[in-house]
């Protein structure tokens, strides 16, 4: 009988750790959600990640430029979504650097649709929101799916 209780207690402990970890999603998890929302064209989800004074630096391609308000960022993502449609997403290794003031997440990301779009992504978070985003198109970038 005690073995059955031990299994139940262990299962409960594992479940609590999993739930606690999920409830405390970090910047890398937020970045994955952001990348997936970009790929699916879900502007609503993309935009909920930004701080009020965020900046998007798009380097290369037809949307090249700096966008410094949430309205211009939203408009840019809407244009992108309409132009490319839903995309297949491959995320390479994500690197996260953090301290009490914020975090930076960088990754090589591949968006595949009509043509492949290889992007070196850098997101800077403060207080859990994106304050700076760099979308660097790099046709020579190698993106290997991270596991």
Residue pairs with C-beta under 8 A, 6 or more apart in sequence:
26 96
26 98
26 103
27 96
27 98
27 103
27 104
27 105
27 123
27 125
27 128
28 94
28 96
28 105
30 49
30 105
30 125
30 128
31 94
31 105
31 107
31 121
31 123
32 91
32 94
33 45
33 49
34 45
34 46
34 49
34 123
34 130
35 89
35 91
35 107
35 109
35 121
36 89
37 43
37 45
37 46
37 49
38 46
38 77
38 80
38 87
38 111
39 86
39 87
39 88
39 89
39 111
40 86
40 87
41 81
41 84
41 85
41 86
41 87
43 74
43 77
43 78
43 81
46 77
47 70
47 73
47 74
47 77
49 129
49 130
50 70
50 73
50 129
50 130
51 126
51 127
51 129
51 130
51 131
52 70
53 131
54 70
54 73
54 129
54 130
54 131
54 132
54 133
55 66
55 67
55 68
55 131
55 132
55 133
56 66
56 67
56 68
56 72
56 73
56 76
56 133
56 135
57 66
57 67
57 132
57 133
57 134
57 135
58 64
58 65
58 66
58 67
58 76
58 135
59 134
59 135
59 136
59 137
60 136
60 137
60 138
61 117
61 137
62 83
63 76
63 79
63 80
67 73
67 75
67 76
84 111
84 113
84 114
84 117
85 113
85 114
86 113
87 111
87 112
87 113
87 117
88 111
88 112
88 113
89 109
89 110
89 111
89 112
90 109
90 110
90 112
90 143
90 145
91 107
91 108
91 109
91 110
91 143
91 145
91 146
92 107
92 108
92 109
92 110
92 142
92 143
92 144
92 145
92 146
93 107
93 108
93 144
93 146
94 105
94 106
94 107
94 146
95 105
95 106
95 107
96 103
96 104
96 105
97 103
97 104
98 104
101 126
102 124
102 125
102 126
102 127
102 131
103 124
103 125
104 122
104 123
104 124
104 125
105 121
105 122
105 123
105 125
106 120
106 121
106 122
106 123
107 120
107 121
108 118
108 119
108 120
108 121
108 141
108 142
108 143
108 144
109 118
109 119
109 120
109 121
109 143
110 116
110 117
110 118
110 119
110 141
110 143
111 117
111 119
117 137
118 137
118 138
118 139
118 140
118 141
118 143
119 135
119 136
119 137
119 138
119 141
120 134
120 136
120 138
120 141
121 133
121 134
121 135
121 136
122 132
122 133
122 134
122 136
123 130
123 132
123 133
123 134
124 130
124 131
124 132
124 133
125 131
